Amino acid sequence: MENPLIAIAHPEHPLLKNKNNSIKVLAKETLITREQGSGTRITIAPHHRHEV
């Protein structure tokens, strides 16, 4: 089963100019993610610059 991750942004955010942003592009942004230990956060963490 495929579980795509979907980024949500303000309608005027510059990321919306490109509908196929890579994980490298998203990694430069501030992200709000799920709790520590969640599959989503485990998937994103290695690509993101740091965790708070």
N, C-alpha and C positions, 0 to 999 in steps of 0.2 A: 504494500500500500504506500502511496506517495503522500507526503505531508508537506506541502509547500509552505515556506515562511513568507508572510506578506508584510511589507513595511507600510505604515500609515503615516501620512504627513499632512501638514496644513496645505490647503489648495494652492497657496502662492509660494510654497517652498521650491527652491531651485531644483531639487531632485526630480520633481514632476515633469521637467523638460525632457527627460529621458525615461521611458517606461521600462527599460531593461538595465537598471543599475546593477553593477556587480557588487559582490560582498566587499571588495576593496574600497569601493566608493562609499558604501554604507558604513564601513568601519571607521570612517573619518567623522561620522555624525554622532551626536548624543543619542543614545538609545535608552528606552525604557523597556525593560525585559521582565520576564517572570522571576519567580523566587529561585534562590540558589538550589542547585540539584535538579531543576526541571530540564527535560530533554531539549527544549527550545534554547535555554540559556547555555547548556553544555555545547550545543551545536554552534552558537554564535561566539562564545567566549574566545576560542582560539584565533578568531579573525578580528576581534575588536581590540582597540588600543589599550584599554585597561578596565578594570571593574571597580566600582565604588562600594 
